[in-house]
Amino acid sequence: MSGLGDKLKGKGEEVKGKAKKEFGEHTDNPDVEAEGRGDEMKGKARQGLGKAKDKADDLKDKVRD
């Protein structure tokens, strides 16, 4: 998967996690809230991976030039 793909998938996971966290807060469901926080963190981590892949590709391109 490319860096862009990871960044997009990560953003989707982050948004889903935020929504789940908010739902858990408003329904007084700590399990759902915690699951949402986990999804949100997972999404942020995947976005970071995508950025790292992009930087690695940029370095690879510089080395080839």
Buried (B, 14 or more C-beta within 10 A) or exposed (E): EEBEEBBBBBBBBBEBBBEBBEBBEEEEBEEBBEBBBBBBEBBBBBBEBBBEBBEEEEEEEEEEE
